[in-house]
Amino acid sequence: MNRVITTSASLLLALLASGSVFAAELADAVPYSYGMPLDVARVISIDEPNSLTCETIQAKMTYVDSQGEEKSVTYLKESSACANS
């Protein structure tokens, strides 16, 4: 029983820590607003928190524009758990 509690506590702490890292990464991104023009030449990555429930989450897209500059934008979307419900 103690092993289960210890393992659960460790997993919870790891999840909370990864959420904090993800929140810090979002800080340098521009929030997307409807109709905002995006100049995306190449997508580098799309990052989002891992959610086990169907909910609205904030994702971050990092991309290179046509001038070769790397930029980031955040946007709201449904979590991938919504596809399974």
C-alpha positions as CSV (number, residue, x, y, z in Angstrom):
1,M,0.0,0.0,0.0
2,N,2.8,2.4,0.9
3,R,4.5,1.7,-2.4
4,V,1.3,2.6,-4.3
5,I,1.0,5.9,-2.4
6,T,4.7,6.7,-3.0
7,T,4.4,5.9,-6.7
8,S,1.2,8.0,-7.0
9,A,2.8,10.9,-5.3
10,S,5.9,10.7,-7.5
11,L,3.7,10.7,-10.6
12,L,1.7,13.6,-9.4
13,L,4.8,15.7,-8.7
14,A,6.2,14.8,-12.1
15,L,3.0,15.9,-13.7
16,L,2.9,19.2,-11.8
17,A,6.6,19.9,-12.7
18,S,6.0,19.3,-16.4
19,G,3.0,21.6,-16.3
20,S,5.2,24.4,-14.8
21,V,7.8,23.9,-17.6
22,F,5.1,24.0,-20.2
23,A,3.7,27.2,-18.7
24,A,7.1,28.8,-18.8
25,E,7.5,27.9,-22.5
26,L,4.1,29.6,-23.2
27,A,5.3,32.9,-21.8
28,D,7.4,33.8,-24.8
29,A,4.6,33.1,-27.3
30,V,2.1,35.6,-28.8
31,P,-1.5,34.7,-28.0
32,Y,-3.5,34.1,-31.3
33,S,-6.6,36.2,-31.9
34,Y,-9.2,35.5,-34.5
35,G,-8.2,36.9,-37.9
36,M,-4.6,37.5,-36.9
37,P,-2.4,37.0,-40.0
38,L,0.2,34.3,-39.6
39,D,3.2,34.0,-41.9
40,V,4.1,30.3,-41.5
41,A,6.7,29.0,-43.9
42,R,7.5,25.9,-41.8
43,V,6.2,24.5,-38.5
44,I,8.9,23.5,-36.1
45,S,6.7,22.0,-33.3
46,I,3.2,22.0,-31.8
47,D,3.3,21.5,-28.0
48,E,0.3,21.0,-25.7
49,P,-0.2,19.7,-22.2
50,N,-1.2,16.1,-21.8
51,S,-4.8,16.0,-20.6
52,L,-6.7,12.9,-19.7
53,T,-10.1,14.6,-19.9
54,C,-11.9,16.3,-22.7
55,E,-11.3,20.0,-22.1
56,T,-10.1,23.2,-23.8
57,I,-6.3,23.5,-23.5
58,Q,-3.7,26.0,-24.6
59,A,-1.3,24.8,-27.2
60,K,1.8,26.4,-28.6
61,M,3.0,26.4,-32.2
62,T,6.6,27.3,-33.0
63,Y,7.3,28.1,-36.6
64,V,9.6,29.9,-39.0
65,D,8.1,32.7,-41.1
66,S,9.0,33.6,-44.7
67,Q,11.8,35.9,-43.5
68,G,13.5,33.0,-41.7
69,E,12.6,34.2,-38.2
70,E,11.4,31.8,-35.5
71,K,8.2,32.7,-33.8
72,S,5.7,31.2,-31.4
73,V,1.9,31.6,-31.1
74,T,-0.4,30.1,-28.5
75,Y,-4.0,29.1,-29.2
76,L,-6.9,27.3,-27.6
77,K,-8.0,23.8,-28.8
78,E,-9.8,20.7,-27.5
79,S,-7.5,18.2,-25.9
80,S,-6.8,14.9,-27.7
81,A,-9.0,13.1,-25.1
82,C,-12.0,14.7,-26.7
83,A,-11.5,12.6,-29.8
84,N,-11.9,9.4,-27.8
85,S,-15.2,10.4,-26.1
